């Protein structure tokens, strides 16, 4: 059994908890409840060809009043191997704050050579209300040198598993490369 810790970062109400619940529990809750500090979800995940894993997904609060708490608590970031940076296509400021969330993770000691960073564009089911240009995510991935980009909808479930699967797959490849370099 492989144990993986992932954290999900982004502003309030971008859909972090909804993405996690859709992935870990297969459900979507329409009511919004702000995360206070952090919540942790544990799910079993099969990594092909034959690896059983347990993923602890840390859902960190995005509200301004909790950012200080998150910034002071190193334990939230300790041993994280995957970071999903989430923004909402209907609110441009959530996209604009992604570099700040990325910098926070880096400042907490998460090394992009050892940790997989995936940019997640959420709420693509609300395309008619889009404020973030469709190509902005790809550009930000290049600018920050992130490991991937996935467009999702927690409401419909579109690409939610893909986001986590891409992160886990890239992490496994990274770990295999590191092992090969040692030998």
C-alpha positions, -999 to +999 in steps of 0.1 A: +000+000+000+013+034-010+003+064+010+001+098-008-006+132+007-021+158-016-032+193-009-058+214-027-052+252-028-072+281-041-095+310-031-128+305-013-157+290-033-136+278-063-149+243-057-120+227-039-142+207-014-167+198-042-138+185-064-125+164-035-159+150-025-167+142-062-134+123-064-133+107-030-170+101-023-186+102-058-210+129-048-217+166-052-233+189-026-251+220-039-249+238-006-217+258+002-200+255+035-167+273+040-138+251+051-124+263+084-086+257+085-084+223+068-104+191+062-088+158+053-104+132+031-090+097+027-097+076-003-083+044-018-070+046-053-057+020-076-026+029-096-021+008-127-008-018-132-011-031-096-004-006-069-030+001-042-027+035-027-044+055+000-046+092-008-050+118+020-064+149+004-060+180+025-087+207+017-072+240+028-095+270+035-094+297+009-111+325+028-090+355+035-094+353+073-079+317+072-049+325+050-028+336+079-036+303+097-026+283+067+006+304+062+017+297+098+009+260+099+038+240+083+021+207+091-005+213+064+022+211+037+045+185+054+051+155+032+027+166+005+035+150-029+007+165-050-007+200-051-038+209-070-041+247-076-078+254-083-095+284-098-131+292-109-136+303-145-164+326-135-142+348-112-110+361-127-095+371-094-094+334-084-072+328-114-050+358-107-043+345-071-029+312-083+007+324-084+002+335-047-010+300-037+019+284-057+044+307-039+029+298-006+035+261-013+070+267-025+077+288+006+065+259+028+092+237+013+074+219-015+099+215-042+085+213-078+112+187-086+097+164-060+061+175-058+035+174-087+017+207-092-014+205-113-035+236-123-072+229-122-098+251-140-131+244-123-168+251-131-164+246-169-202+238-168-206+276-164-190+285-197-215+313-204-202+331-173-165+327-180-142+356-170-109+337-174-098+335-211-099+298-223-061+298-230-050+315-198-046+282-179-022+268-205-002+300-204+000+300-166+012+264-166+041+274-188+049+306-168+050+287-135+064+255-150+036+234-135+032+197-143-002+198-159-035+215-165-070+200-163-104+216-170-131+202-146-166+205-134-173+192-099-210+196-105-211+173-135-180+152-126-163+162-158-126+154-156-125+153-118-109+119-117-087+129-146-072+157-125-063+133-096-052+105-120-029+128-139-013+140-107-008+105-093+005+092-127+030+120-130+041+115-094+047+077-100+067+086-132+088+111-112+095+086-084+105+059-109+129+084-126+145+092-093+149+055-085+165+048-119+190+077-113+201+061-080+210+029-098 
